[in-house]
Amino acid sequence: MAFQHPSDASAATSFGALTTGNGNPIHNNQTSTTAGQTGPILIQDFHLIDKLAHFDRERIPERVVHAKGAGAHGYFEVTHDISHLTCAKFLSAVGKRTPVFTRFSTVGGEQGSADTARDPRGFAVKFYTEEGNWDMVGNNTPVFFIRDPLKFPDFIHTQKRNPQSHLPDADMFWDFLSLVPESIHQVTVLMSDRGIPDGYRHMNGYSGHTLALVSSDGSFRYARWHFKTNQGIKCLHAPEAAKLAGEDPNHATRDLFNAIEKGDHPSWNVYVQIVEQDQVGKLDFDIFDITKVLPHGDFPLIPVGKMTLNRNPENYFAEVEQSAFSPSHMVPGIAPTPDRMLQGRLFSYPDTHRHRLGPNYLQIPINAPKSGVNNHQRDGFMTINGNGGSRPNYEPNSFGGPYQSNKVGATHPVGMAVSGSIGNYDYKLSDVDFRQAGALFNLMDDGQKNRLASNIADGLSGAKMFIQKRQLAIFNRVDKDYGARVEAELRKRGSNI
């Protein structure tokens, strides 16, 4: 189904055709340019690159997203052998330990915002392996609002302040979500009882994206990563969260720091879900669509290891604020897939780090791989690693400089075929896009369903009537009872819907 621009009579007056920064009219602002329906995205998509690059530079020096966070050091220990699934050395033997640094964060808020906001939580883990750093950059929810990176700057803008009033704006938030029905799964998670974790220790972490696990022979299968808290899931209801926002807006940061300081070290058991190549085409949804989960009944959790955080930072700015995570920081044995959102993040995250911390952000100690770096990158702001000394700064060379390994398949899987004509391919909206949100809704008991509807109405009631109606139609498509409960809560708040 091709994207239809909203035609509501109350929509704002048109300001003319959308263009790129150099004035080129944009024919499609909803989907990236891909090679075939399943991608990957092409770097020739100037509009995507221009849009993401500009977005990455909109805030100085605060992070554009995940601005407020807390972090801690620890280790990951392999508890189960999965060496038959991947050649990653840090996963090669039971009992093997790898140092890690983990940063938790809220997503939309500024540095001074409350830890108890209803917001997804960032869950990023830097593994300092002997083959370089692997960054598992995920959230505390297994799905996300959108599935194409071209929409990401627009989505985040709706989480920020109105450009005129400089205030949070219910119209912005719900207008976007009601025009992007794929968001309904994440909206249901966010507005549920799990929408506000009670501190960072009491939540799970998920890769969200489907990654590839690569064996030494170059064969591969697909995987999603899960970090299950050993402290138990613990969440806040809206009144508790609002109270804490006023009394202790740093509740989650304080809880994590104090727990580690007194020796109560939080931990997470780590699992993967595995999808073999021949299973992909047999599913009724795209496993590279981050708005979908892999059902545990079909793809059970396979235990891998345990992450424990046991040391607080010595200096917040040096270690937490300057930490930089990116899905593109991979090691042999772990590789990207055609997931469109992942493809966009592979570019966008390092790009924003280069803007925020400089081109040599990987030389900052918290980001520097413990395995060492050996390349021909030179110069730039804040070069602190000796700059290669007198060695050649080019390759190939005849004077002993570092050279390529020629180890085929170690970094990228062999045989991951891509094909198709270049184009901007829309996702076809179907019942599949509402089914998982409906399944989640029907797992809830009556009280949970009522609180979900109440949480939604608290925000949605502040939006214009035509936006309320459009969003309500999405809830009804998920489940009639879902829509009826939200409508009843809206009426309680004075809506004439």
Secondary structure, DSSP 8 states (H G I E B T S, - for coil): --------TTS-------B-TTS-B-S-SSS-EEESTT--B-TT-HHHHHHHHHHHTSSSSS-SSS-SEEEEEEEEEE-S--TTT---GGGSSTT-EEEEEEEEEESSS-TTS-TTSSS-EEEEEEEEETTEEEEEEEESSS--S-S-GGGHHHHHHHHS--TTT-S--HHHHHHHHHH-GGGHHHHHHHHSGGGSBSSGGG--EE--S-EEEE-TTS-EEEEEEEEEESS---B--HHHHHHHHHH-TTHHHHHHHHHHHTT---EEEEEEEEE-HHHHTTSSS-TT-TT----TTTS--EEEEEEEEEE--S-HIIIIIT----TT---TTEE--S-HHHHHHHHHHHHHHHHHT-TTGGGSTTTS-TT---S----STT--S-TTTTS-SSSS-SS--------TTSSS-TT------EEE------THHHHHHHHHHHHS-HHHHHHHHHHHHHHHTTS-HHHHHHHHHHHHHH-HHHHHHHHHHHHHTT---
